[in-house]
Amino acid sequence: MKSVETLNIRGVLLNKEQLKSYLENVASDHTLKEKSDKETYPIPRLIENFEYITKIYDMLNEHLKLGINVHQAGEWLLDNYYVIEETVKEVRKNLPLKKYVNFTRDIFW
């Protein structure tokens, strides 16, 4: 049997022990820091993605007004946009930069 280091994980079914071993190996490659880096603060990316979703939402609404059929995925977005919008507001409210930077590794242990 191949070792975990040489397994090509894509498309491979792992048993419980193989998965545990693989995850331990992946985790050992990560370095924990005392504080989070400002450069990795996810809110700017969240805002950027939400703006894109909003543009698609607006476009889909225009399509409906023009009588253009909307795919089921688009219908889902139209029906659930408010959930995305509320979630983005909550994340922005609950994860200010100061709080993010002061996350410590103790939170995860």
All heavy atoms as an XYZ file, in Angstrom:
922
protein
N       0.839     -1.177      0.000
C       0.000      0.000      0.000
C       0.889      1.247      0.000
O       1.917      1.288      0.661
C      -0.906     -0.015      1.233
C      -1.705      1.259      1.376
S      -2.777      1.239      2.813
C      -4.268      0.766      2.006
N       0.490      2.300     -0.697
C       1.236      3.545     -0.744
C       1.179      4.239      0.601
O       0.206      4.140      1.325
C       0.639      4.485     -1.793
C       0.792      4.030     -3.205
C       0.201      5.062     -4.124
C       0.366      4.649     -5.566
N      -0.179      5.646     -6.468
N       2.220      4.990      0.907
C       2.197      5.787      2.136
C       1.295      7.000      1.912
O       0.991      7.370      0.779
C       3.603      6.242      2.505
O       4.049      7.205      1.578
N       0.912      7.637      3.005
C       0.036      8.806      2.923
C       0.690      9.910      2.107
O       0.037     10.599      1.348
C      -0.310      9.319      4.343
C      -1.067     10.622      4.280
C      -1.135      8.276      5.083
N       2.017     10.049      2.232
C       2.716     11.116      1.528
C       2.605     10.982      0.010
O       2.646     11.957     -0.704
C       4.198     11.137      1.921
C       4.450     11.517      3.371
C       4.244     10.349      4.319
O       4.492      9.184      3.935
O       3.813     10.582      5.460
N       2.493      9.753     -0.493
C       2.464      9.570     -1.936
C       1.068      9.334     -2.482
O       0.898      9.174     -3.675
C       3.370      8.398     -2.358
O       2.902      7.202     -1.745
C       4.814      8.660     -1.970
N       0.077      9.285     -1.599
C      -1.286      9.082     -2.087
C      -1.755     10.295     -2.874
O      -1.558     11.426     -2.460
C      -2.260      8.885     -0.913
C      -2.436      7.494     -0.368
C      -3.381      7.526      0.828
C      -2.951      6.535     -1.396
N      -2.345     10.060     -3.996
C      -3.019     11.116     -4.724
C      -4.449     11.122     -4.184
O      -5.258     10.284     -4.552
C      -2.993     10.850     -6.225
C      -3.718     11.928     -6.995
O      -4.275     12.860     -6.428
N      -3.720     11.805     -8.309
N      -4.762     12.066     -3.318
C      -6.021     12.056     -2.584
C      -7.225     12.264     -3.503
O      -8.295     11.771     -3.241
C      -5.992     13.121     -1.466
C      -4.876     12.794     -0.468
C      -7.320     13.224     -0.757
C      -4.986     11.404      0.145
N      -7.065     12.946     -4.585
C      -8.193     13.178     -5.485
C      -8.683     11.860     -6.053
O      -7.932     11.092     -6.636
C      -7.801     14.109     -6.617
C      -7.555     15.495     -6.119
C      -7.402     16.441     -7.277
N      -7.201     17.784     -6.736
C      -6.313     18.634     -7.156
N      -5.524     18.307     -8.156
N      -6.182     19.812     -6.615
N      -9.947     11.581     -5.847
C     -10.541     10.390     -6.417
C     -10.230      9.120     -5.664
O     -10.549      8.037     -6.131
N      -9.591      9.233     -4.497
C      -9.226      8.061     -3.717
C     -10.134      7.980     -2.496
O     -10.347      8.973     -1.810
C      -7.753      8.145     -3.252
C      -7.407      7.005     -2.326
C      -6.826      8.152     -4.458
N     -10.675      6.799     -2.239
C     -11.452      6.599     -1.030
C     -10.518      6.133      0.066
O      -9.761      5.173     -0.113
C     -12.550      5.556     -1.254
C     -13.635      5.950     -2.231
C     -14.621      4.790     -2.410
C     -14.379      7.187     -1.747
N     -10.534      6.829      1.193
C      -9.670      6.480      2.309
C     -10.501      5.890      3.429
O     -11.604      6.363      3.703
C      -8.941      7.726      2.830
C      -8.094      8.503      1.830
C      -7.492      9.732      2.484
C      -6.995      7.620      1.263
N      -9.927      4.902      4.105
C     -10.621      4.407      5.289
C     -10.336      5.369      6.437
O      -9.563      6.321      6.297
C     -10.224      2.963      5.615
C      -8.769      2.818      6.022
O      -8.193      3.693      6.645
N      -8.177      1.687      5.662
N     -10.937      5.126      7.579
C     -10.839      6.044      8.711
C      -9.390      6.277      9.142
O      -8.981      7.415      9.382
C     -11.665      5.503      9.877
C     -11.788      6.440     11.031
C     -12.712      5.864     12.086
C     -12.853      6.795     13.264
N     -13.770      6.260     14.285
N      -8.615      5.231      9.237
C      -7.223      5.356      9.670
C      -6.374      6.102      8.644
O      -5.524      6.920      8.998
C      -6.624      3.981      9.974
C      -7.143      3.382     11.254
C      -6.947      4.293     12.464
O      -5.828      4.835     12.651
O      -7.913      4.489     13.223
N      -6.598      5.828      7.362
C      -5.849      6.532      6.314
C      -6.184      8.021      6.329
O      -5.298      8.863      6.193
C      -6.178      5.943      4.943
C      -5.605      4.577      4.688
C      -6.130      3.995      3.391
O      -7.319      4.091      3.086
N      -5.227      3.383      2.626
N      -7.452      8.325      6.498
C      -7.875      9.721      6.539
C      -7.261     10.421      7.745
O      -6.741     11.542      7.627
C      -9.403      9.826      6.573
C      -9.969     11.238      6.609
C      -9.515     12.032      5.387
C     -11.493     11.186      6.682
N      -7.299      9.783      8.905
C      -6.711     10.363     10.111
C      -5.227     10.632      9.897
O      -4.732     11.719     10.217
C      -6.917      9.426     11.294
C      -6.343      9.963     12.574
C      -6.542      8.989     13.724
C      -5.859      9.519     14.979
N      -5.797      8.551     16.032
N      -4.522      9.690      9.359
C      -3.096      9.836      9.102
C      -2.826     10.969      8.110
O      -1.926     11.789      8.316
C      -2.530      8.523      8.580
O      -1.165      8.653      8.293
N      -3.604     11.024      7.066
C      -3.438     12.082      6.063
C      -3.679     13.452      6.684
O      -2.897     14.390      6.479
C      -4.395     11.852      4.881
C      -4.387     12.984      3.901
C      -3.311     13.176      3.038
C      -5.441     13.886      3.851
C      -3.282     14.230      2.147
C      -5.424     14.947      2.964
C      -4.344     15.112      2.111
O      -4.320     16.162      1.241
N      -4.742     13.584      7.469
C      -5.062     14.881      8.083
C      -4.004     15.296      9.102
O      -3.681     16.482      9.210
C      -6.450     14.838      8.715
C      -7.604     14.702      7.717
C      -8.931     14.549      8.444
C      -7.637     15.863      6.743
N      -3.467     14.355      9.840
C      -2.379     14.668     10.766
C      -1.162     15.182     10.001
O      -0.500     16.126     10.430
C      -2.007     13.431     11.593
C      -3.027     13.097     12.658
C      -2.764     11.768     13.351
O      -1.866     11.007     12.905
O      -3.463     11.486     14.337
N      -0.881     14.571      8.863
C       0.233     14.998      8.034
C       0.007     16.410      7.503
O       0.912     17.247      7.538
C       0.433     14.009      6.882
C       1.695     14.278      6.098
O       2.667     14.768      6.645
N       1.674     13.964      4.823
N      -1.176     16.685      7.028
C      -1.499     18.025      6.519
C      -1.386     19.041      7.648
O      -0.790     20.114      7.485
C      -2.910     18.052      5.900
C      -3.353     19.475      5.611
C      -2.944     17.221      4.618
N      -1.946     18.724      8.816
C      -1.909     19.645      9.948
C      -0.480     19.925     10.400
O      -0.158     21.048     10.803
C      -2.732     19.086     11.100
N       0.385     18.942     10.329
C       1.763     19.133     10.788
C       2.528     20.096      9.887
O       3.542     20.658     10.300
C       2.497     17.797     10.874
O       2.749     17.278      9.579
N       2.061     20.314      8.681
C       2.707     21.238      7.755
C       2.313     22.694      8.008
O       2.839     23.590      7.365
C       2.367     20.888      6.307
C       3.046     19.614      5.839
O       4.029     19.191      6.490
O       2.588     19.043      4.836
N       1.364     22.935      8.900
C       0.882     24.285      9.168
C       1.521     24.839     10.439
O       1.698     24.130     11.420
C      -0.642     24.290      9.299
C      -1.320     24.076      8.003
N      -1.444     22.827      7.425
C      -1.899     24.941      7.142
C      -2.075     22.938      6.279
N      -2.364     24.205      6.080
N       1.827     26.114     10.387
C       2.411     26.790     11.531
C       1.352     27.684     12.164
O       0.719     28.478     11.464
C       3.604     27.664     11.093
O       4.533     26.837     10.393
C       4.273     28.316     12.264
N       1.176     27.546     13.460
C       0.231     28.391     14.175
C       0.921     29.679     14.597
O       2.087     29.675     15.000
C      -0.324     27.670     15.400
C      -1.171     26.452     15.115
C      -1.589     25.790     16.421
C      -2.392     26.816     14.302
N       0.205     30.772     14.522
C       0.740     32.066     14.919
C      -0.039     32.553     16.133
O      -1.164     32.120     16.383
C       0.589     33.075     13.776
C       1.369     32.711     12.544
C       1.170     33.755     11.478
C       1.968     33.408     10.237
N       1.837     34.431      9.223
N       0.560     33.471     16.842
C      -0.113     34.035     18.011
C      -1.301     34.902     17.594
O      -2.290     34.972     18.290
C       0.869     34.857     18.848
C       1.906     34.017     19.555
C       1.293     33.027     20.542
O       0.350     33.386     21.260
O       1.773     31.881     20.574
N      -1.166     35.591     16.465
C      -2.236     36.459     15.972
C      -2.407     36.250     14.470
O      -1.495     35.827     13.786
C      -1.918     37.925     16.248
C      -1.894     38.267     17.726
C      -1.767     39.741     17.929
C      -1.900     40.056     19.410
N      -2.168     41.456     19.631
N      -3.585     36.585     13.989
C      -3.862     36.489     12.549
C      -3.240     37.671     11.821
O      -3.126     38.767     12.369
C      -5.374     36.476     12.309
O      -5.969     35.376     12.946
N      -2.850     37.461     10.585
C      -2.285     38.527      9.763
C      -3.394     39.396      9.181
O      -4.411     38.890      8.713
C      -1.487     37.944      8.591
C      -0.227     37.244      9.020
O       0.352     37.648     10.039
O       0.179     36.294      8.328
N      -3.148     40.709      9.165
C      -4.108     41.627      8.538
C      -4.298     41.274      7.064
O      -5.376     41.441      6.514
C      -3.618     43.071      8.650
C      -3.714     43.655     10.021
C      -3.236     45.100     10.019
C      -3.291     45.683     11.408
N      -2.815     47.072     11.429
N      -3.233     40.768      6.439
C      -3.276     40.460      5.008
C      -4.253     39.329      4.678
O      -4.674     39.181      3.537
C      -1.885     40.103      4.492
C      -0.892     41.234      4.527
C      -0.308     41.479      5.919
O      -0.152     40.512      6.692
O      -0.033     42.650      6.242
N      -4.581     38.526      5.666
C      -5.495     37.415      5.415
C      -6.919     37.723      5.877
O      -7.773     36.839      5.843
C      -5.001     36.126      6.116
O      -4.962     36.337      7.533
C      -3.635     35.711      5.598
N      -7.179     38.944      6.260
C      -8.520     39.355      6.710
C      -9.525     39.101      5.584
O      -9.382     39.618      4.474
C      -8.481     40.830      7.091
C      -9.741     41.387      7.684
C     -10.373     40.774      8.763
C     -10.305     42.556      7.174
C     -11.522     41.315      9.314
C     -11.446     43.108      7.725
C     -12.050     42.478      8.799
O     -13.196     43.014      9.344
N     -10.535     38.284      5.829
C     -11.418     37.837      4.751
C     -12.530     38.810      4.359
O     -13.180     38.608      3.338
C     -12.034     36.551      5.314
C     -12.054     36.773      6.788
C     -10.815     37.567      7.085
N     -12.747     39.870      5.119
C     -13.885     40.748      4.839
C     -13.790     41.455      3.484
O     -14.795     41.527      2.768
C     -14.111     41.742      6.002
C     -14.430     40.988      7.296
C     -15.212     42.743      5.674
C     -15.657     40.077      7.245
N     -12.649     41.975      3.072
C     -12.603     42.597      1.730
C     -13.023     41.617      0.625
O     -13.754     41.988     -0.298
C     -11.149     43.031      1.575
C     -10.680     43.249      2.981
C     -11.373     42.182      3.788
N     -12.583     40.385      0.726
C     -12.964     39.380     -0.279
C     -14.455     39.062     -0.183
O     -15.135     38.879     -1.191
C     -12.117     38.120     -0.072
C     -12.408     37.018     -1.046
C     -11.809     37.348     -2.426
N     -12.229     36.403     -3.413
C     -11.543     35.312     -3.754
N     -10.397     35.065     -3.189
N     -12.011     34.505     -4.670
N     -14.969     38.996      1.046
C     -16.397     38.774      1.254
C     -17.214     39.874      0.575
O     -18.186     39.592     -0.131
C     -16.703     38.734      2.758
C     -18.170     38.643      3.145
C     -18.703     37.238      2.929
C     -18.360     39.081      4.589
N     -16.804     41.108      0.770
C     -17.505     42.247      0.164
C     -17.440     42.163     -1.354
O     -18.448     42.364     -2.043
C     -16.916     43.574      0.680
C     -17.219     43.727      2.175
C     -17.444     44.759     -0.116
C     -16.447     44.834      2.855
N     -16.270     41.867     -1.878
C     -16.089     41.741     -3.329
C     -17.001     40.652     -3.904
O     -17.681     40.855     -4.912
C     -14.627     41.403     -3.618
C     -14.280     41.250     -5.065
C     -12.810     40.845     -5.222
O     -11.949     41.401     -4.531
O     -12.553     39.946     -6.044
N     -17.036     39.507     -3.243
C     -17.899     38.412     -3.706
C     -19.371     38.771     -3.594
O     -20.166     38.444     -4.479
C     -17.594     37.133     -2.929
C     -16.261     36.535     -3.291
O     -15.746     36.756     -4.373
N     -15.688     35.798     -2.375
N     -19.737     39.443     -2.523
C     -21.134     39.836     -2.348
C     -21.553     40.851     -3.419
O     -22.674     40.789     -3.933
C     -21.382     40.393     -0.947
C     -22.813     40.767     -0.720
C     -23.813     39.802     -0.740
C     -23.170     42.083     -0.506
C     -25.147     40.147     -0.553
C     -24.487     42.434     -0.310
C     -25.483     41.463     -0.335
N     -20.673     41.756     -3.767
C     -20.977     42.720     -4.837
C     -21.229     41.991     -6.163
O     -22.131     42.348     -6.920
C     -19.847     43.738     -4.977
C     -19.802     44.726     -3.841
C     -18.566     45.614     -3.856
O     -17.631     45.380     -4.673
O     -18.515     46.538     -3.021
N     -20.436     40.970     -6.421
C     -20.619     40.173     -7.638
C     -21.963     39.448     -7.600
O     -22.711     39.449     -8.574
C     -19.461     39.184     -7.783
C     -19.539     38.359     -9.034
C     -19.176     38.898    -10.266
C     -19.989     37.048     -8.995
C     -19.248     38.140    -11.428
C     -20.068     36.288    -10.146
C     -19.702     36.831    -11.351
O     -19.794     36.090    -12.498
N     -22.275     38.833     -6.470
C     -23.564     38.137     -6.322
C     -24.713     39.119     -6.508
O     -25.719     38.796     -7.156
C     -23.639     37.439     -4.942
C     -22.669     36.257     -4.903
C     -25.066     36.991     -4.619
C     -22.461     35.664     -3.513
N     -24.564     40.323     -5.983
C     -25.604     41.344     -6.122
C     -25.805     41.731     -7.585
O     -26.947     41.908     -8.040
C     -25.258     42.584     -5.269
O     -25.181     42.184     -3.895
C     -26.300     43.671     -5.414
N     -24.723     41.846     -8.344
C     -24.846     42.154     -9.779
C     -25.614     41.047    -10.504
O     -26.468     41.322    -11.348
C     -23.465     42.332    -10.414
C     -22.786     43.618    -10.038
C     -21.419     43.717    -10.678
C     -20.708     44.966    -10.211
N     -19.358     45.077    -10.769
N     -25.320     39.802    -10.170
C     -26.025     38.679    -10.788
C     -27.492     38.702    -10.384
O     -28.382     38.486    -11.220
C     -25.367     37.333    -10.396
C     -23.915     37.275    -10.860
C     -26.174     36.152    -10.928
C     -23.712     37.437    -12.347
N     -27.752     38.962     -9.125
C     -29.133     39.064     -8.626
C     -29.908     40.133     -9.400
O     -31.030     39.895     -9.861
C     -29.099     39.391     -7.130
C     -30.442     39.675     -6.524
C     -31.292     38.644     -6.158
C     -30.848     40.993     -6.294
C     -32.533     38.915     -5.587
C     -32.073     41.265     -5.727
C     -32.916     40.222     -5.373
O     -34.142     40.502     -4.821
N     -29.293     41.304     -9.573
C     -29.942     42.392    -10.320
C     -30.192     42.001    -11.774
O     -31.259     42.282    -12.336
C     -29.089     43.667    -10.257
C     -29.040     44.274     -8.866
O     -29.918     43.958     -8.022
O     -28.098     45.059     -8.605
N     -29.210     41.339    -12.381
C     -29.358     40.898    -13.766
C     -30.503     39.895    -13.899
O     -31.317     39.973    -14.828
C     -28.058     40.270    -14.267
C     -28.133     39.808    -15.718
S     -26.698     38.854    -16.207
C     -26.957     37.358    -15.281
N     -30.593     38.960    -12.962
C     -31.666     37.961    -13.004
C     -33.031     38.618    -12.845
O     -34.002     38.222    -13.511
C     -31.452     36.898    -11.930
C     -30.248     35.983    -12.151
C     -29.983     35.138    -10.903
C     -30.458     35.099    -13.372
N     -33.119     39.612    -11.989
C     -34.379     40.347    -11.839
C     -34.752     41.047    -13.143
O     -35.929     41.064    -13.526
C     -34.281     41.363    -10.692
C     -34.692     40.775     -9.366
O     -35.683     40.047     -9.281
N     -33.939     41.088     -8.332
N     -33.768     41.616    -13.820
C     -34.024     42.253    -15.119
C     -34.510     41.229    -16.137
O     -35.424     41.506    -16.926
C     -32.770     42.963    -15.629
C     -32.482     44.262    -14.945
C     -33.612     45.275    -15.122
O     -34.119     45.445    -16.254
O     -33.986     45.889    -14.099
N     -33.910     40.055    -16.133
C     -34.337     38.989    -17.048
C     -35.798     38.632    -16.805
O     -36.557     38.456    -17.769
C     -33.453     37.757    -16.897
C     -32.119     37.900    -17.545
N     -31.252     36.858    -17.689
C     -31.494     38.964    -18.100
C     -30.169     37.269    -18.313
N     -30.291     38.549    -18.558
N     -36.179     38.526    -15.541
C     -37.581     38.211    -15.227
C     -38.509     39.298    -15.759
O     -39.564     38.993    -16.329
C     -37.775     38.046    -13.720
C     -37.241     36.768    -13.101
C     -37.480     36.771    -11.596
C     -37.895     35.537    -13.733
N     -38.126     40.567    -15.591
C     -38.941     41.686    -16.067
C     -39.088     41.650    -17.583
O     -40.129     42.040    -18.126
C     -38.326     43.021    -15.641
C     -38.433     43.296    -14.163
C     -37.720     44.586    -13.807
C     -37.652     44.772    -12.306
N     -36.872     45.943    -11.921
N     -38.064     41.164    -18.268
C     -38.085     41.093    -19.733
C     -38.707     39.797    -20.251
O     -38.792     39.588    -21.455
C     -36.661     41.236    -20.283
C     -35.971     42.566    -20.029
C     -34.497     42.483    -20.421
C     -36.674     43.696    -20.777
N     -39.099     38.923    -19.332
C     -39.705     37.657    -19.729
C     -38.702     36.604    -20.158
O     -39.068     35.623    -20.812
N     -37.455     36.784    -19.793
C     -36.409     35.814    -20.132
C     -36.406     34.722    -19.058
O     -36.425     35.012    -17.869
C     -35.023     36.487    -20.204
C     -35.016     37.571    -21.288
C     -33.924     35.462    -20.444
C     -33.769     38.433    -21.303
N     -36.402     33.468    -19.506
C     -36.381     32.364    -18.556
C     -35.105     32.378    -17.724
O     -34.028     32.682    -18.233
C     -36.490     31.020    -19.274
C     -37.863     30.786    -19.855
O     -38.848     31.337    -19.367
N     -37.936     29.965    -20.882
N     -35.260     32.011    -16.478
C     -34.125     31.970    -15.548
C     -33.904     30.517    -15.141
O     -34.845     29.802    -14.799
C     -34.412     32.851    -14.308
C     -33.328     32.701    -13.265
C     -34.568     34.314    -14.719
N     -32.654     30.078    -15.166
C     -32.285     28.720    -14.763
C     -32.641     28.507    -13.289
O     -32.747     29.452    -12.515
C     -30.782     28.531    -14.978
C     -30.312     27.134    -14.786
N     -29.977     26.624    -13.560
C     -30.134     26.129    -15.670
C     -29.609     25.367    -13.683
N     -29.687     25.044    -14.966
N     -32.790     27.253    -12.885
C     -33.147     26.930    -11.502
C     -32.140     27.494    -10.500
O     -32.520     27.922     -9.410
C     -33.262     25.427    -11.307
C     -34.480     24.828    -11.974
C     -34.521     23.306    -11.824
O     -33.522     22.673    -11.521
N     -35.692     22.741    -12.071
N     -30.874     27.494    -10.860
C     -29.860     28.056     -9.959
C     -30.097     29.553     -9.773
O     -29.945     30.086     -8.673
C     -28.456     27.803    -10.505
N     -30.492     30.215    -10.842
C     -30.820     31.632    -10.761
C     -32.064     31.866     -9.920
O     -32.144     32.826     -9.150
N     -33.042     30.984    -10.058
C     -34.249     31.086     -9.233
C     -33.896     30.922     -7.762
O     -34.438     31.621     -6.905
C     -35.272     30.031     -9.651
C     -35.894     30.308    -10.993
C     -36.847     29.211    -11.435
O     -37.165     28.314    -10.625
O     -37.282     29.270    -12.597
N     -32.965     29.999     -7.484
C     -32.535     29.807     -6.102
C     -31.931     31.097     -5.558
O     -32.238     31.519     -4.448
C     -31.507     28.674     -6.000
C     -31.101     28.434     -4.579
C     -31.651     27.553     -3.711
C     -30.070     29.119     -3.862
N     -31.028     27.650     -2.488
C     -30.045     28.606     -2.554
C     -29.152     30.121     -4.190
C     -29.167     29.050     -1.578
C     -28.260     30.573     -3.217
C     -28.278     30.032     -1.935
N     -31.080     31.739     -6.355
C     -30.454     32.983     -5.918
C     -31.506     34.060     -5.675
O     -31.462     34.763     -4.660
C     -29.421     33.461     -6.930
C     -28.715     34.775     -6.588
C     -27.970     34.670     -5.260
C     -27.775     35.170     -7.707
N     -32.465     34.159     -6.573
C     -33.528     35.146     -6.401
C     -34.337     34.883     -5.127
O     -34.688     35.814     -4.400
C     -34.456     35.157     -7.619
C     -33.845     35.710     -8.905
C     -34.743     35.404    -10.090
C     -33.587     37.200     -8.780
N     -34.602     33.632     -4.845
C     -35.383     33.269     -3.659
C     -34.606     33.422     -2.363
O     -35.197     33.651     -1.302
C     -35.880     31.824     -3.758
C     -36.923     31.628     -4.841
O     -37.515     32.628     -5.291
O     -37.130     30.459     -5.234
N     -33.286     33.273     -2.424
C     -32.482     33.211     -1.201
C     -31.470     34.337     -1.039
O     -30.664     34.316     -0.108
C     -31.753     31.863     -1.137
C     -32.731     30.730     -0.984
O     -33.288     30.519      0.080
N     -32.966     30.012     -2.078
N     -31.538     35.324     -1.891
C     -30.597     36.443     -1.810
C     -30.614     37.092     -0.426
O     -29.573     37.429      0.131
C     -30.919     37.479     -2.893
C     -30.037     38.690     -2.846
C     -28.765     38.660     -3.396
C     -30.471     39.868     -2.248
C     -27.936     39.780     -3.359
C     -29.654     40.990     -2.208
C     -28.401     40.936     -2.755
O     -27.575     42.041     -2.712
N     -31.776     37.210      0.147
C     -31.899     37.852      1.458
C     -31.100     37.090      2.523
O     -30.558     37.697      3.459
C     -33.367     37.990      1.877
C     -34.009     36.682      2.300
C     -34.090     36.334      3.643
C     -34.507     35.782      1.356
C     -34.670     35.138      4.036
C     -35.075     34.585      1.737
C     -35.156     34.268      3.084
O     -35.712     33.073      3.466
N     -31.003     35.770      2.397
C     -30.233     34.966      3.352
C     -28.748     35.306      3.213
O     -28.038     35.498      4.208
C     -30.460     33.458      3.143
C     -29.568     32.633      4.050
C     -31.922     33.103      3.337
N     -28.287     35.407      1.978
C     -26.884     35.764      1.721
C     -26.607     37.159      2.258
O     -25.605     37.395      2.939
C     -26.572     35.677      0.216
C     -26.778     34.252     -0.286
C     -25.151     36.175     -0.081
C     -26.781     34.114     -1.790
N     -27.511     38.079      1.972
C     -27.354     39.472      2.409
C     -27.273     39.572      3.937
O     -26.388     40.239      4.485
C     -28.517     40.300      1.883
C     -28.428     41.770      2.171
C     -29.571     42.522      1.525
O     -30.716     42.007      1.500
O     -29.321     43.644      1.060
N     -28.155     38.891      4.627
C     -28.145     38.911      6.095
C     -26.889     38.256      6.660
O     -26.328     38.725      7.653
C     -29.396     38.231      6.654
C     -30.666     39.036      6.454
C     -30.585     40.433      7.065
O     -30.148     40.556      8.228
O     -30.942     41.400      6.372
N     -26.448     37.189      6.029
C     -25.239     36.505      6.489
C     -24.020     37.406      6.334
O     -23.184     37.489      7.246
C     -25.042     35.182      5.722
O     -26.206     34.369      5.911
C     -23.808     34.448      6.197
N     -23.922     38.087      5.213
C     -22.807     39.016      4.991
C     -22.836     40.118      6.051
O     -21.796     40.455      6.635
C     -22.851     39.607      3.564
C     -21.876     40.770      3.420
C     -22.553     38.526      2.535
N     -23.999     40.662      6.344
C     -24.110     41.705      7.375
C     -23.650     41.182      8.728
O     -22.925     41.872      9.455
C     -25.556     42.203      7.480
C     -25.981     43.086      6.341
C     -27.433     43.500      6.512
C     -27.939     44.254      5.304
N     -29.368     44.588      5.416
N     -24.055     39.979      9.072
C     -23.679     39.387     10.360
C     -22.176     39.156     10.453
O     -21.557     39.446     11.477
C     -24.420     38.069     10.592
C     -25.833     38.238     11.069
C     -25.913     38.884     12.446
O     -25.229     38.420     13.379
O     -26.666     39.859     12.582
N     -21.597     38.620      9.384
C     -20.154     38.358      9.394
C     -19.386     39.670      9.517
O     -18.443     39.775     10.317
C     -19.715     37.571      8.139
C     -18.200     37.491      8.040
C     -20.325     36.188      8.143
N     -19.794     40.675      8.779
C     -19.109     41.971      8.853
C     -19.224     42.573     10.242
O     -18.259     43.134     10.768
C     -19.683     42.936      7.814
C     -19.313     42.557      6.398
C     -19.858     43.527      5.405
N     -19.112     44.787      5.492
C     -19.323     45.833      4.733
N     -20.280     45.799      3.825
N     -18.612     46.925      4.855
N     -20.382     42.433     10.833
C     -20.612     42.976     12.174
C     -19.796     42.228     13.222
O     -19.223     42.840     14.130
C     -22.104     42.874     12.517
C     -22.458     43.296     13.908
C     -23.940     43.080     14.162
C     -24.260     43.148     15.642
N     -25.608     42.663     15.918
N     -19.731     40.919     13.106
C     -19.104     40.094     14.136
C     -17.627     39.803     13.928
O     -17.015     39.153     14.779
C     -19.869     38.776     14.269
C     -21.246     38.991     14.841
O     -21.411     39.687     15.838
N     -22.247     38.413     14.205
N     -17.064     40.269     12.818
C     -15.644     40.022     12.584
C     -14.916     41.295     12.149
O     -14.396     41.392     11.035
C     -15.453     38.913     11.543
C     -14.027     38.393     11.386
C     -13.478     37.819     12.685
C     -13.973     37.348     10.288
N     -14.858     42.281     13.051
C     -14.065     43.474     12.717
C     -12.583     43.105     12.663
O     -12.152     42.095     13.237
C     -14.357     44.438     13.871
C     -14.804     43.582     14.998
C     -15.460     42.375     14.374
N     -11.809     43.926     11.980
C     -10.381     43.653     11.794
C      -9.670     43.446     13.131
O      -8.871     42.519     13.280
C      -9.715     44.777     11.003
C      -8.219     44.621     10.746
C      -7.925     43.342      9.973
C      -7.688     45.838      9.998
N      -9.960     44.282     14.106
C      -9.295     44.169     15.410
C      -9.541     42.795     16.040
O      -8.629     42.173     16.569
C      -9.784     45.276     16.340
C      -9.081     45.306     17.667
C      -9.538     46.473     18.503
C      -8.815     46.476     19.844
N      -9.214     47.613     20.671
N     -10.765     42.330     15.957
C     -11.102     41.019     16.515
C     -10.380     39.915     15.738
O      -9.847     38.974     16.324
C     -12.610     40.809     16.472
C     -13.079     39.524     17.103
C     -14.597     39.465     17.098
C     -15.115     38.224     17.773
N     -16.590     38.205     17.781
N     -10.361     40.033     14.417
C      -9.700     39.030     13.578
C      -8.212     38.937     13.897
O      -7.670     37.853     14.068
C      -9.911     39.363     12.102
C      -9.194     38.418     11.169
C      -9.702     37.158     10.917
C      -8.002     38.781     10.569
C      -9.049     36.278     10.066
C      -7.333     37.913      9.722
C      -7.862     36.665      9.476
O      -7.214     35.794      8.649
N      -7.556     40.068     13.979
C      -6.112     40.090     14.229
C      -5.799     39.521     15.609
O      -4.767     38.890     15.798
C      -5.556     41.525     14.076
C      -4.128     41.633     14.578
C      -5.641     41.965     12.633
N      -6.685     39.703     16.547
C      -6.431     39.233     17.907
C      -6.886     37.801     18.163
O      -6.807     37.335     19.301
C      -7.072     40.183     18.921
C      -6.340     41.497     18.977
O      -5.118     41.531     18.955
N      -7.070     42.585     19.003
N      -7.355     37.115     17.129
C      -7.632     35.694     17.300
C      -6.333     35.015     17.708
O      -5.278     35.256     17.139
C      -8.094     35.047     15.985
C      -9.559     35.156     15.718
C     -10.032     34.998     14.429
C     -10.482     35.383     16.719
C     -11.378     35.065     14.143
C     -11.831     35.454     16.444
C     -12.276     35.295     15.158
N      -6.414     34.166     18.679
C      -5.216     33.433     19.078
C      -5.425     31.965     18.810
O      -6.551     31.498     18.664
C      -4.894     33.620     20.572
O      -5.949     33.053     21.332
C      -4.707     35.087     20.927
N      -4.344     31.256     18.802
C      -4.441     29.828     18.569
C      -5.205     29.133     19.682
O      -5.714     28.048     19.498
C      -3.082     29.210     18.362
C      -2.210     29.208     19.585
C      -0.925     28.487     19.274
N      -0.117     28.467     20.453
C       1.176     28.596     20.466
N       1.815     28.762     19.333
N       1.851     28.547     21.573
N      -5.313     29.775     20.851
C      -6.053     29.172     21.969
C      -7.521     28.958     21.633
O      -8.166     28.085     22.180
C      -5.943     30.048     23.224
C      -4.512     30.150     23.713
O      -3.740     29.196     23.461
O      -4.172     31.165     24.348
N      -8.057     29.765     20.734
C      -9.459     29.620     20.335
C      -9.691     28.251     19.716
O     -10.741     27.646     19.875
C      -9.842     30.727     19.329
C      -9.851     32.083     20.047
C     -11.183     30.452     18.685
C     -10.037     33.252     19.119
N      -8.693     27.741     19.029
C      -8.864     26.500     18.290
C      -8.459     25.268     19.090
O      -8.544     24.172     18.601
C      -8.077     26.572     16.982
C      -8.515     27.719     16.132
C      -7.752     28.865     16.031
C      -9.716     27.666     15.454
C      -8.167     29.928     15.252
C     -10.141     28.716     14.679
C      -9.367     29.846     14.579
N      -7.945     25.444     20.287
C      -7.498     24.300     21.073
C      -8.371     24.073     22.221
O      -9.027     24.218     22.911
C      -6.062     24.471     21.552
C      -5.121     24.606     20.419
C      -4.471     25.723     20.018
C      -4.725     23.581     19.489
N      -3.707     25.470     18.919
C      -3.848     24.170     18.572
C      -5.035     22.247     19.341
C      -3.265     23.472     17.542
C      -4.463     21.556     18.315
C      -3.581     22.160     17.427
